[in-house]
Amino acid sequence: MSAPLSSPAPSSYKNTPTRSASVHGVDFVHRQLGPDDGVPLVLLHHLAAVLDNWDPRVIDGLAVRRRVIAFDNRGVGASGGSTPDTIEAMARDAVLFIRTLGYQQVDLLGLSMGGFIAQVIAAEEPDLVRKVILAGTGPAGGPGIDKVTAITVRDTLKATLTRRDPKQFLFFTGTEGGRQAAHAFLERLKERTDNRDTSISLPSFRAQLKAIHRWGLQTPADLSRIPHPVLVANGESDRMVPSENTLDLAAGLPRGELVPLYPDAGHGGIFQYHDAFVPRALEFLES
């Protein structure tokens, strides 16, 4: 699973080698792409996602100018250990992973559940974080977040009955444009054909659902605890983490900056609009 650091630089995420880092005796798998200099961008992923669920257009685009690091947190995919059932514990594991790689400061891109984790890291480890991008996510106690489990189960059953991928329903709108975007995205996820990651296990999936539910039921977050520059993005029709959470984040964060909500887009808005999101994200990170 590990690749030597002396391997030739990959040209795309689809052929980036998977490495392994031992974090207090537990192996965390990860992939790195992009130039070695500058502050790295660490990616924090959504419910049930593993390394192969990142849109290669997003990672390849960001990696043109930034070091991008994607990883499976504890118990997820091919990483070892057991998945915690709180966002706070997931955040602590992510911090341990980042420090194991030797970084003193990073930028964060958190999508959905990964956005919850990014918020905790920024609040609890402010010196570790320089800038944050939050996509398809919301603050603790945000409206509708406690409904994620019910929505996920319902749409997964629908997908099973119709022989489709659940992400088609969970991440995209049901319009013609949404269906086309979903198809294109799912095809991009198939581009990597060798050394693919392990799918999430059912116990890990259940632990993540429990953590998300707890996050949704928490006392509303004190966003003033996050002093960093934060870019906030989402589709205008997010069913999983309702889009009003995105507006609440942008308004409540002391240095929050809103990307206008992407039209006819849902939870996977940054994937559907990758051609607009990537340059905006790079502009924010480099400003």
Backbone as CSV, one residue per row, in Angstrom:
resi,resn,N_x,N_y,N_z,CA_x,CA_y,CA_z,C_x,C_y,C_z
1,MET,0.824,-1.211,0.000,0.000,0.000,0.000,0.854,1.256,0.000
2,SER,2.104,1.162,0.511,2.973,2.319,0.564,3.707,2.486,-0.756
3,ALA,4.077,3.735,-1.052,4.881,4.020,-2.230,6.099,4.805,-1.788
4,PRO,7.271,4.553,-2.338,8.464,5.277,-1.928,8.369,6.740,-2.294
5,LEU,8.935,7.580,-1.450,8.872,9.016,-1.687,9.631,9.409,-2.939
6,SER,10.514,8.532,-3.409,11.313,8.850,-4.587,10.600,8.510,-5.891
7,SER,9.355,8.047,-5.834,8.609,7.712,-7.038,8.439,8.948,-7.911
8,PRO,8.387,8.778,-9.250,8.156,9.925,-10.120,6.853,10.630,-9.762
9,ALA,6.844,11.936,-9.906,5.653,12.714,-9.568,4.489,12.297,-10.457
10,PRO,3.333,11.948,-9.878,2.178,11.568,-10.694,1.621,12.765,-11.444
11,SER,1.010,12.496,-12.583,0.468,13.579,-13.396,-0.987,13.856,-13.094
12,SER,-1.646,12.932,-12.386,-3.064,13.076,-12.097,-3.412,12.251,-10.868
13,TYR,-4.516,12.629,-10.220,-4.951,11.880,-9.039,-5.238,10.426,-9.378
14,LYS,-5.644,10.166,-10.611,-6.011,8.793,-10.971,-4.823,7.853,-10.971
15,ASN,-3.603,8.389,-11.048,-2.437,7.498,-10.975,-1.502,7.867,-9.822
16,THR,-2.016,8.627,-8.846,-1.236,8.959,-7.658,-1.107,7.739,-6.758
17,PRO,0.104,7.380,-6.356,0.261,6.197,-5.500,-0.357,6.416,-4.127
18,THR,-0.799,5.335,-3.541,-1.352,5.362,-2.190,-0.237,5.041,-1.208
19,ARG,-0.063,5.904,-0.221,0.968,5.720,0.793,0.311,5.380,2.126
20,SER,1.145,5.028,3.096,0.644,4.718,4.417,1.525,5.391,5.454
21,ALA,0.896,6.033,6.446,1.619,6.671,7.542,1.134,6.063,8.848
22,SER,2.057,5.693,9.708,1.705,5.099,10.996,1.448,6.202,12.010
23,VAL,0.222,6.260,12.497,-0.191,7.268,13.473,-0.447,6.549,14.796
24,HIS,0.506,6.639,15.699,0.408,5.930,16.988,0.099,4.451,16.781
25,GLY,0.782,3.870,15.785,0.636,2.449,15.535,-0.503,2.061,14.621
26,VAL,-1.274,3.023,14.137,-2.387,2.755,13.224,-2.044,3.326,11.859
27,ASP,-2.185,2.523,10.809,-1.858,2.964,9.454,-2.981,3.805,8.864
28,PHE,-2.628,5.016,8.424,-3.549,5.907,7.732,-3.115,5.979,6.267
29,VAL,-3.983,5.585,5.339,-3.635,5.652,3.925,-3.921,7.054,3.399
30,HIS,-3.102,7.455,2.434,-3.263,8.808,1.893,-2.631,8.891,0.517
31,ARG,-2.973,9.927,-0.207,-2.369,10.235,-1.509,-1.999,11.710,-1.527
32,GLN,-0.847,12.006,-2.136,-0.375,13.379,-2.228,-0.075,13.713,-3.676
33,LEU,-0.422,14.919,-4.065,-0.258,15.352,-5.451,0.030,16.845,-5.465
34,GLY,0.917,17.270,-6.361,1.182,18.696,-6.495,2.557,19.086,-5.993
35,PRO,2.926,20.356,-6.146,4.267,20.823,-5.758,4.533,20.655,-4.269
36,ASP,5.810,20.484,-3.925,6.197,20.245,-2.542,6.253,21.508,-1.702
37,ASP,6.365,22.670,-2.332,6.541,23.906,-1.574,5.197,24.479,-1.142
38,GLY,5.235,25.424,-0.198,4.024,26.100,0.252,3.262,25.323,1.297
39,VAL,2.184,25.934,1.757,1.328,25.308,2.773,0.455,24.243,2.108
40,PRO,0.499,23.003,2.576,-0.306,21.959,1.939,-1.794,22.139,2.229
41,LEU,-2.608,21.603,1.327,-4.060,21.610,1.480,-4.503,20.195,1.822
42,VAL,-5.055,20.017,3.016,-5.507,18.707,3.473,-7.009,18.598,3.257
43,LEU,-7.433,17.503,2.637,-8.834,17.297,2.296,-9.516,16.414,3.329
44,LEU,-10.705,16.818,3.750,-11.508,16.085,4.734,-12.837,15.736,4.067
45,HIS,-13.131,14.434,3.999,-14.175,13.982,3.082,-15.535,13.762,3.752
46,HIS,-16.516,13.418,2.922,-17.913,13.303,3.329,-18.238,11.911,3.867
47,LEU,-19.431,11.765,4.349,-19.967,10.500,4.849,-19.718,9.363,3.857
48,ALA,-19.160,8.256,4.354,-18.959,7.010,3.608,-17.884,7.100,2.524
49,ALA,-17.236,8.236,2.383,-16.267,8.421,1.301,-14.911,7.827,1.651
50,VAL,-14.225,7.339,0.614,-12.842,6.903,0.713,-12.039,7.691,-0.321
51,LEU,-10.762,7.342,-0.473,-9.891,8.121,-1.357,-10.444,8.260,-2.768
52,ASP,-11.099,7.224,-3.263,-11.552,7.233,-4.651,-12.854,8.005,-4.866
53,ASN,-13.378,8.635,-3.809,-14.607,9.420,-3.961,-14.350,10.898,-4.172
54,TRP,-13.074,11.309,-4.144,-12.773,12.697,-4.491,-12.824,12.863,-6.000
55,ASP,-13.453,13.926,-6.461,-13.528,14.206,-7.890,-12.124,14.510,-8.406
56,PRO,-11.613,13.723,-9.359,-10.266,13.989,-9.862,-10.109,15.357,-10.507
57,ARG,-11.195,15.939,-11.010,-11.076,17.274,-11.608,-10.788,18.322,-10.534
58,VAL,-11.372,18.142,-9.354,-11.106,19.069,-8.262,-9.669,18.919,-7.781
59,ILE,-9.247,17.687,-7.523,-7.894,17.481,-7.002,-6.839,17.859,-8.039
60,ASP,-7.000,17.426,-9.280,-6.015,17.765,-10.303,-5.916,19.277,-10.491
61,GLY,-7.072,19.950,-10.452,-7.058,21.394,-10.631,-6.351,22.113,-9.501
62,LEU,-6.643,21.710,-8.267,-5.996,22.329,-7.116,-4.504,22.009,-7.092
63,ALA,-4.146,20.787,-7.497,-2.757,20.345,-7.406,-1.849,20.981,-8.453
64,VAL,-2.400,21.699,-9.388,-1.558,22.437,-10.327,-0.688,23.437,-9.582
65,ARG,-1.251,24.016,-8.499,-0.507,25.051,-7.777,-0.350,24.779,-6.291
66,ARG,-0.987,23.734,-5.779,-0.907,23.456,-4.346,-0.592,21.986,-4.083
67,ARG,0.104,21.729,-2.980,0.261,20.351,-2.523,-1.069,19.914,-1.923
68,VAL,-1.673,18.870,-2.465,-2.981,18.398,-2.017,-2.804,17.028,-1.379
69,ILE,-3.374,16.867,-0.185,-3.257,15.612,0.548,-4.654,15.092,0.870
70,ALA,-4.998,13.942,0.316,-6.260,13.263,0.635,-5.929,12.051,1.487
71,PHE,-6.763,11.759,2.490,-6.483,10.610,3.347,-7.783,9.994,3.851
72,ASP,-7.657,8.739,4.266,-8.749,8.042,4.946,-8.510,8.155,6.443
73,ASN,-9.452,8.734,7.160,-9.314,8.859,8.605,-9.438,7.479,9.264
74,ARG,-9.258,7.433,10.550,-9.211,6.172,11.295,-10.420,5.270,10.994
75,GLY,-10.131,4.034,10.597,-11.177,3.047,10.367,-11.879,3.153,9.028
76,VAL,-11.505,4.130,8.210,-12.191,4.369,6.939,-11.369,3.785,5.792
77,GLY,-12.041,3.158,4.831,-11.332,2.613,3.685,-10.254,1.636,4.112
78,ALA,-9.035,1.856,3.602,-7.928,0.962,3.920,-7.144,1.394,5.155
79,SER,-7.548,2.478,5.813,-6.884,2.881,7.055,-7.260,1.927,8.183
80,GLY,-6.346,1.771,9.140,-6.586,0.865,10.238,-7.389,1.492,11.357
81,GLY,-7.637,0.706,12.388,-8.357,1.191,13.558,-9.854,1.183,13.380
82,SER,-10.548,1.702,14.384,-12.012,1.768,14.382,-12.470,3.211,14.267
83,THR,-13.492,3.438,13.483,-14.008,4.788,13.261,-14.711,5.306,14.509
84,PRO,-14.320,6.491,15.011,-15.010,7.069,16.165,-16.426,7.494,15.803
85,ASP,-17.274,7.660,16.833,-18.653,8.073,16.566,-18.929,9.499,17.028
86,THR,-17.872,10.323,17.108,-18.046,11.759,17.339,-17.162,12.530,16.368
87,ILE,-17.619,13.698,15.979,-16.842,14.561,15.085,-15.565,15.011,15.785
88,GLU,-15.646,15.268,17.067,-14.480,15.745,17.818,-13.346,14.723,17.801
89,ALA,-13.683,13.437,17.964,-12.655,12.397,17.925,-12.071,12.268,16.524
90,MET,-12.897,12.400,15.504,-12.399,12.372,14.129,-11.424,13.523,13.893
91,ALA,-11.743,14.683,14.446,-10.862,15.846,14.297,-9.522,15.590,14.979
92,ARG,-9.547,14.991,16.165,-8.283,14.693,16.856,-7.429,13.733,16.035
93,ASP,-8.065,12.734,15.427,-7.313,11.795,14.586,-6.717,12.499,13.371
94,ALA,-7.475,13.402,12.770,-6.967,14.148,11.614,-5.756,14.991,11.998
95,VAL,-5.796,15.607,13.173,-4.670,16.415,13.650,-3.446,15.530,13.859
96,LEU,-3.643,14.363,14.451,-2.528,13.435,14.651,-1.914,13.034,13.320
97,PHE,-2.750,12.781,12.319,-2.254,12.417,10.992,-1.431,13.558,10.393
98,ILE,-1.949,14.772,10.466,-1.246,15.925,9.903,0.111,16.105,10.578
99,ARG,0.140,16.000,11.882,1.403,16.168,12.615,2.366,15.013,12.332
100,THR,1.837,13.816,12.120,2.696,12.684,11.770,3.419,12.932,10.455
101,LEU,2.752,13.597,9.521,3.401,13.933,8.251,4.435,15.040,8.408
102,GLY,4.471,15.675,9.585,5.501,16.673,9.860,5.112,18.106,9.576
103,TYR,3.828,18.365,9.346,3.405,19.723,9.009,3.067,20.531,10.255
104,GLN,3.536,21.770,10.275,3.246,22.694,11.371,2.047,23.585,11.065
105,GLN,1.701,23.717,9.780,0.554,24.529,9.384,0.011,24.006,8.063
106,VAL,-1.317,23.964,7.962,-1.967,23.477,6.756,-3.198,24.331,6.460
107,ASP,-3.663,24.235,5.224,-5.000,24.692,4.859,-5.913,23.478,4.846
108,LEU,-7.209,23.704,5.044,-8.173,22.611,5.087,-9.282,22.830,4.074
109,LEU,-9.677,21.757,3.404,-10.881,21.742,2.580,-11.773,20.646,3.135
110,GLY,-12.879,21.037,3.766,-13.793,20.079,4.358,-15.109,20.046,3.609
111,LEU,-15.507,18.843,3.164,-16.763,18.656,2.443,-17.742,17.899,3.321
112,SER,-18.921,18.469,3.551,-19.983,17.808,4.306,-19.490,17.444,5.705
113,MET,-19.457,16.161,6.063,-18.932,15.756,7.364,-17.507,16.256,7.556
114,GLY,-16.737,16.278,6.482,-15.380,16.808,6.555,-15.361,18.270,6.941
115,GLY,-16.422,18.991,6.591,-16.532,20.388,7.009,-16.777,20.521,8.498
116,PHE,-17.517,19.566,9.071,-17.687,19.564,10.531,-16.319,19.377,11.201
117,ILE,-15.566,18.396,10.680,-14.247,18.100,11.238,-13.323,19.316,11.104
118,ALA,-13.361,19.968,9.953,-12.507,21.140,9.727,-12.811,22.252,10.723
119,GLN,-14.095,22.435,11.032,-14.462,23.474,11.998,-13.884,23.179,13.382
120,VAL,-13.938,21.922,13.793,-13.398,21.551,15.099,-11.886,21.743,15.126
121,ILE,-11.207,21.328,14.072,-9.749,21.502,14.023,-9.388,22.976,14.112
122,ALA,-10.080,23.816,13.337,-9.769,25.242,13.336,-10.001,25.865,14.700
123,ALA,-11.054,25.434,15.388,-11.362,25.997,16.704,-10.418,25.484,17.790
124,GLU,-10.072,24.193,17.716,-9.276,23.580,18.779,-7.770,23.686,18.540
125,GLU,-7.360,23.784,17.286,-5.934,23.858,16.944,-5.697,25.042,16.009
126,PRO,-5.966,26.264,16.478,-5.921,27.425,15.578,-4.556,27.668,14.943
127,ASP,-3.479,27.328,15.640,-2.147,27.576,15.082,-1.780,26.595,13.984
128,LEU,-2.471,25.474,13.927,-2.201,24.479,12.888,-2.806,24.878,11.549
129,VAL,-3.808,25.742,11.587,-4.605,26.059,10.400,-4.314,27.478,9.916
130,ARG,-4.172,27.611,8.596,-3.990,28.935,7.998,-5.301,29.434,7.381
131,LYS,-5.879,28.652,6.465,-7.138,29.009,5.820,-8.003,27.763,5.702
132,VAL,-9.326,27.991,5.572,-10.281,26.882,5.526,-11.266,27.102,4.382
133,ILE,-11.579,26.012,3.679,-12.666,26.015,2.704,-13.707,25.010,3.192
134,LEU,-14.950,25.461,3.319,-16.049,24.617,3.778,-17.066,24.482,2.655
135,ALA,-17.369,23.248,2.284,-18.299,23.011,1.174,-19.383,22.027,1.597
136,GLY,-20.630,22.331,1.261,-21.740,21.430,1.545,-21.821,21.051,3.006
137,THR,-21.629,22.019,3.896,-21.556,21.700,5.310,-22.266,22.756,6.140
138,GLY,-22.217,22.585,7.472,-22.914,23.531,8.332,-22.360,23.500,9.733
139,PRO,-22.771,24.443,10.561,-22.288,24.513,11.936,-22.967,23.477,12.819
140,ALA,-22.365,23.177,13.955,-22.998,22.288,14.924,-24.378,22.822,15.280
141,GLY,-25.360,21.926,15.329,-26.719,22.346,15.641,-27.439,23.021,14.496
142,GLY,-26.850,22.979,13.299,-27.459,23.643,12.144,-28.764,22.994,11.723
143,PRO,-29.670,23.756,11.116,-30.988,23.238,10.752,-30.913,22.071,9.771
144,GLY,-31.585,20.991,10.121,-31.709,19.851,9.225,-30.574,18.851,9.251
145,ILE,-29.474,19.165,9.942,-28.334,18.245,9.927,-28.672,16.938,10.634
146,ASP,-29.528,17.004,11.626,-29.907,15.776,12.335,-30.779,14.852,11.482
147,LYS,-31.171,15.301,10.303,-31.995,14.473,9.413,-31.153,13.709,8.388
148,VAL,-29.827,13.877,8.443,-28.969,13.249,7.438,-29.159,11.734,7.400
149,THR,-29.254,11.106,8.558,-29.397,9.646,8.591,-30.647,9.203,7.843
150,ALA,-31.774,9.833,8.129,-33.030,9.447,7.476,-32.960,9.656,5.973
151,ILE,-32.398,10.778,5.547,-32.286,11.063,4.117,-31.366,10.052,3.442
152,THR,-30.248,9.754,4.094,-29.286,8.816,3.521,-29.889,7.430,3.370
153,VAL,-30.557,6.952,4.389,-31.168,5.616,4.333,-32.234,5.571,3.247
154,ARG,-33.071,6.599,3.186,-34.144,6.617,2.190,-33.598,6.621,0.764
155,ASP,-32.594,7.475,0.518,-32.061,7.572,-0.844,-31.205,6.366,-1.212
156,THR,-30.568,5.756,-0.227,-29.811,4.539,-0.508,-30.754,3.406,-0.898
157,LEU,-31.881,3.308,-0.214,-32.879,2.299,-0.576,-33.425,2.569,-1.969
158,LYS,-33.707,3.823,-2.259,-34.195,4.199,-3.590,-33.180,3.822,-4.663
159,ALA,-31.902,4.083,-4.379,-30.851,3.762,-5.339,-30.741,2.259,-5.549
160,THR,-30.881,1.495,-4.476,-30.809,0.038,-4.582,-31.939,-0.498,-5.447
161,LEU,-33.129,0.028,-5.225,-34.296,-0.449,-5.973,-34.218,-0.073,-7.452
162,THR,-33.538,1.031,-7.759,-33.438,1.497,-9.144,-32.081,1.185,-9.769
163,ARG,-31.230,0.455,-9.025,-29.900,0.064,-9.496,-29.068,1.285,-9.893
164,ARG,-29.069,2.266,-9.036,-28.281,3.476,-9.269,-27.370,3.736,-8.078
165,ASP,-26.440,4.650,-8.269,-25.554,5.040,-7.182,-26.288,6.026,-6.274
166,PRO,-26.252,5.836,-4.945,-26.951,6.760,-4.049,-26.542,8.216,-4.221
167,LYS,-25.302,8.439,-4.643,-24.831,9.833,-4.797,-25.622,10.578,-5.863
168,GLN,-26.222,9.851,-6.800,-27.034,10.528,-7.807,-28.191,11.267,-7.154
169,PHE,-28.749,10.691,-6.101,-29.876,11.313,-5.413,-29.413,12.239,-4.285
170,LEU,-28.371,11.837,-3.578,-27.925,12.587,-2.414,-27.143,13.846,-2.774
171,PHE,-26.432,13.829,-3.911,-25.497,14.902,-4.239,-25.984,15.832,-5.340
172,PHE,-27.000,15.432,-6.077,-27.401,16.206,-7.255,-28.919,16.393,-7.292
173,THR,-29.350,17.391,-8.032,-30.775,17.650,-8.158,-31.400,16.643,-9.115
174,GLY,-32.712,16.587,-9.114,-33.431,15.668,-9.987,-33.780,16.250,-11.334
175,THR,-33.261,17.437,-11.640,-33.523,18.047,-12.939,-32.681,17.372,-14.015
176,GLU,-32.955,17.716,-15.265,-32.165,17.164,-16.362,-30.693,17.546,-16.200
177,GLY,-30.443,18.816,-15.827,-29.067,19.249,-15.614,-28.405,18.514,-14.469
178,GLY,-29.161,18.278,-13.394,-28.624,17.551,-12.257,-28.298,16.114,-12.603
179,ARG,-29.172,15.478,-13.383,-28.925,14.086,-13.780,-27.691,13.980,-14.674
180,GLN,-27.528,14.928,-15.575,-26.347,14.924,-16.437,-25.079,15.132,-15.624
181,ALA,-25.140,16.062,-14.660,-23.975,16.319,-13.814,-23.623,15.099,-12.981
182,ALA,-24.651,14.406,-12.471,-24.409,13.198,-11.677,-23.728,12.131,-12.518
183,HIS,-24.217,11.927,-13.735,-23.621,10.919,-14.614,-22.162,11.239,-14.901
184,ALA,-21.878,12.498,-15.211,-20.502,12.901,-15.522,-19.589,12.695,-14.315
185,PHE,-20.077,13.053,-13.134,-19.293,12.896,-11.912,-18.997,11.424,-11.639
186,LEU,-20.012,10.586,-11.717,-19.831,9.162,-11.431,-18.887,8.509,-12.437
187,GLU,-18.890,8.974,-13.675,-17.943,8.467,-14.668,-16.521,8.892,-14.324
188,ARG,-16.361,10.115,-13.826,-15.020,10.573,-13.435,-14.459,9.743,-12.282
189,LEU,-15.321,9.307,-11.383,-14.863,8.509,-10.255,-14.341,7.135,-10.690
190,LYS,-14.641,6.734,-11.906,-14.178,5.443,-12.410,-12.837,5.532,-13.130
191,GLU,-12.304,6.744,-13.261,-11.092,6.913,-14.070,-9.892,6.166,-13.479
192,ARG,-9.815,6.087,-12.169,-8.740,5.310,-11.564,-9.127,3.835,-11.625
193,THR,-8.299,3.041,-12.272,-8.622,1.623,-12.447,-7.697,0.705,-11.653
194,ASP,-6.527,1.196,-11.233,-5.572,0.365,-10.510,-5.424,0.831,-9.064
195,ASN,-5.207,-0.148,-8.177,-4.932,0.157,-6.766,-5.983,1.081,-6.155
196,ARG,-7.228,0.727,-6.362,-8.312,1.503,-5.786,-8.425,1.228,-4.283
197,ASP,-9.061,2.149,-3.597,-9.200,2.059,-2.156,-10.264,1.023,-1.785
198,THR,-10.268,0.650,-0.517,-11.281,-0.250,0.025,-12.546,0.532,0.374
199,SER,-13.697,-0.015,0.046,-14.951,0.656,0.389,-15.121,0.717,1.907
200,ILE,-15.886,1.694,2.363,-16.115,1.826,3.804,-16.898,0.617,4.322
201,SER,-16.569,0.203,5.537,-17.276,-0.924,6.151,-18.583,-0.449,6.772
202,LEU,-19.497,-1.382,6.993,-20.777,-1.025,7.592,-20.606,-0.464,9.009
203,PRO,-19.743,-1.043,9.874,-19.557,-0.443,11.205,-19.028,0.987,11.150
204,SER,-18.114,1.272,10.216,-17.597,2.631,10.085,-18.683,3.585,9.598
205,PHE,-19.487,3.115,8.653,-20.585,3.926,8.134,-21.575,4.267,9.253
206,ARG,-21.890,3.294,10.076,-22.811,3.533,11.191,-22.221,4.511,12.195
207,ALA,-20.915,4.387,12.458,-20.265,5.315,13.392,-20.309,6.744,12.856
208,GLN,-20.091,6.905,11.559,-20.150,8.235,10.959,-21.561,8.820,11.033
209,LEU,-22.555,7.999,10.763,-23.938,8.470,10.857,-24.263,8.930,12.279
210,LYS,-23.786,8.186,13.260,-24.025,8.564,14.648,-23.341,9.894,14.970
211,ALA,-22.115,10.061,14.469,-21.380,11.304,14.714,-22.088,12.499,14.082
212,ILE,-22.576,12.328,12.870,-23.282,13.411,12.184,-24.563,13.757,12.930
213,HIS,-25.286,12.732,13.376,-26.527,12.983,14.108,-26.250,13.768,15.387
214,ARG,-25.209,13.403,16.079,-24.835,14.124,17.299,-24.464,15.577,16.988
215,TRP,-23.751,15.776,15.897,-23.379,17.137,15.493,-24.632,17.978,15.245
216,GLY,-25.613,17.386,14.597,-26.842,18.104,14.302,-27.650,18.453,15.533
217,LEU,-27.489,17.683,16.610,-28.255,17.915,17.837,-27.511,18.768,18.861
218,GLN,-26.286,19.127,18.569,-25.503,19.910,19.521,-26.055,21.321,19.681
219,THR,-25.654,21.951,20.772,-25.947,23.368,20.960,-25.359,24.140,19.788
220,PRO,-26.080,25.108,19.219,-25.553,25.866,18.082,-24.132,26.358,18.322
221,ALA,-23.318,26.223,17.305,-21.895,26.502,17.415,-21.607,27.979,17.634
222,ASP,-20.527,28.248,18.376,-19.994,29.596,18.517,-18.947,29.787,17.430
223,LEU,-19.372,30.323,16.306,-18.484,30.434,15.151,-17.383,31.468,15.349
224,SER,-17.521,32.307,16.373,-16.471,33.302,16.633,-15.173,32.636,17.077
225,ARG,-15.229,31.348,17.414,-14.026,30.618,17.816,-13.136,30.283,16.620
226,ILE,-13.608,30.559,15.424,-12.825,30.274,14.218,-12.413,31.607,13.601
227,PRO,-11.197,32.089,13.894,-10.783,33.412,13.426,-10.175,33.409,12.028
228,HIS,-10.014,32.245,11.433,-9.298,32.134,10.167,-10.138,32.633,8.993
229,PRO,-9.497,33.003,7.890,-10.249,33.235,6.652,-10.913,31.937,6.205
230,VAL,-12.203,32.001,5.902,-12.950,30.796,5.526,-13.768,31.082,4.272
231,LEU,-13.595,30.264,3.260,-14.401,30.335,2.043,-15.498,29.284,2.143
232,VAL,-16.750,29.683,1.884,-17.897,28.792,2.063,-18.611,28.609,0.727
233,ALA,-18.865,27.350,0.349,-19.478,27.062,-0.953,-20.506,25.945,-0.830
234,ASN,-21.473,25.949,-1.742,-22.477,24.886,-1.783,-23.371,25.091,-2.997
235,GLY,-24.173,24.075,-3.285,-25.241,24.241,-4.263,-26.440,24.890,-3.603
236,GLU,-27.333,25.435,-4.402,-28.491,26.136,-3.847,-29.581,25.183,-3.363
237,SER,-29.463,23.886,-3.687,-30.515,22.916,-3.348,-29.940,21.698,-2.643
238,ASP,-29.160,21.935,-1.598,-28.557,20.836,-0.841,-29.618,20.206,0.048
239,ARG,-29.908,18.915,-0.153,-30.887,18.197,0.654,-30.267,17.574,1.891
240,MET,-28.982,17.236,1.828,-28.344,16.559,2.960,-28.033,17.532,4.095
241,VAL,-27.299,18.576,3.777,-27.025,19.654,4.736,-27.656,20.906,4.133
242,PRO,-28.900,21.215,4.498,-29.652,22.274,3.815,-28.829,23.537,3.587
243,SER,-28.999,24.108,2.414,-28.151,25.210,1.981,-28.196,26.429,2.892
244,GLU,-29.245,26.559,3.697,-29.277,27.691,4.627,-28.127,27.615,5.623
245,ASN,-27.601,26.406,5.861,-26.430,26.276,6.731,-25.215,26.968,6.126
246,THR,-25.091,26.916,4.825,-23.982,27.585,4.146,-24.070,29.089,4.357
247,LEU,-25.267,29.621,4.224,-25.459,31.058,4.440,-25.184,31.425,5.888
248,ASP,-25.595,30.553,6.822,-25.347,30.812,8.240,-23.851,30.825,8.545
249,LEU,-23.101,29.903,7.938,-21.659,29.877,8.144,-21.003,31.157,7.644
250,ALA,-21.359,31.542,6.431,-20.743,32.736,5.845,-21.049,33.983,6.661
251,ALA,-22.250,34.050,7.225,-22.642,35.221,8.008,-22.053,35.187,9.416
252,GLY,-21.908,33.982,9.989,-21.491,33.884,11.380,-20.003,33.814,11.609
253,LEU,-19.246,33.352,10.622,-17.797,33.283,10.773,-17.196,34.688,10.689
254,PRO,-16.315,35.047,11.601,-15.756,36.399,11.614,-15.120,36.813,10.288
255,ARG,-14.503,35.837,9.589,-13.841,36.142,8.316,-14.383,35.222,7.218
256,GLY,-15.684,34.960,7.297,-16.321,34.100,6.317,-16.560,34.810,4.998
257,GLU,-16.421,34.075,3.912,-16.615,34.625,2.565,-17.446,33.627,1.762
258,LEU,-18.557,34.073,1.219,-19.494,33.187,0.532,-19.266,33.167,-0.970
259,VAL,-19.150,31.959,-1.521,-19.245,31.784,-2.961,-20.740,31.734,-3.279
260,PRO,-21.244,32.570,-4.182,-22.681,32.499,-4.490,-23.110,31.053,-4.760
261,LEU,-24.228,30.656,-4.149,-24.665,29.265,-4.257,-24.819,28.855,-5.720
262,TYR,-24.283,27.682,-6.045,-24.319,27.215,-7.424,-25.751,26.841,-7.814
263,PRO,-26.235,27.344,-8.963,-27.621,27.067,-9.367,-27.818,25.633,-9.834
264,ASP,-29.042,25.124,-9.611,-29.406,23.772,-10.020,-28.361,22.766,-9.548
265,ALA,-27.911,22.934,-8.304,-26.892,22.054,-7.743,-27.245,21.751,-6.301
266,GLY,-26.788,20.582,-5.839,-27.052,20.173,-4.473,-25.785,19.996,-3.673
267,HIS,-25.755,18.926,-2.881,-24.663,18.658,-1.954,-23.314,18.543,-2.664
268,GLY,-23.315,18.062,-3.888,-22.079,17.929,-4.661,-21.795,19.118,-5.549
269,GLY,-22.200,20.292,-5.119,-22.049,21.489,-5.942,-20.634,21.761,-6.409
270,ILE,-19.625,21.522,-5.534,-18.248,21.817,-5.948,-17.752,20.809,-6.978
271,PHE,-18.378,19.639,-7.042,-18.023,18.682,-8.082,-18.737,19.038,-9.388
272,GLN,-20.000,19.366,-9.280,-20.761,19.737,-10.470,-20.170,20.979,-11.128
273,TYR,-19.724,21.942,-10.310,-19.158,23.187,-10.822,-17.652,23.250,-10.576
274,HIS,-16.970,22.128,-10.781,-15.533,22.070,-10.518,-14.752,23.094,-11.331
275,ASP,-15.244,23.386,-12.550,-14.517,24.340,-13.389,-14.592,25.763,-12.852
276,ALA,-15.603,26.071,-12.041,-15.702,27.380,-11.397,-15.126,27.347,-9.988
277,PHE,-15.314,26.225,-9.287,-14.863,26.140,-7.900,-13.351,26.155,-7.783
278,VAL,-12.657,25.400,-8.621,-11.200,25.269,-8.473,-10.482,26.612,-8.574
279,PRO,-10.721,27.418,-9.617,-10.026,28.708,-9.653,-10.404,29.634,-8.506
280,ARG,-11.662,29.554,-8.052,-12.057,30.404,-6.921,-11.358,29.958,-5.650
281,ALA,-11.237,28.653,-5.449,-10.543,28.130,-4.274,-9.072,28.521,-4.300
282,LEU,-8.420,28.402,-5.463,-7.022,28.768,-5.565,-6.814,30.255,-5.323
283,GLU,-7.715,31.065,-5.844,-7.633,32.509,-5.626,-7.704,32.811,-4.122
284,PHE,-8.617,32.158,-3.422,-8.758,32.369,-1.988,-7.518,31.910,-1.239
285,LEU,-6.995,30.747,-1.563,-5.851,30.217,-0.859,-4.587,31.032,-1.099
286,GLU,-4.507,31.673,-2.248,-3.301,32.408,-2.601,-3.384,33.897,-2.318
287,SER,-4.534,34.354,-1.826,-4.696,35.788,-1.559,-4.062,36.173,-0.221
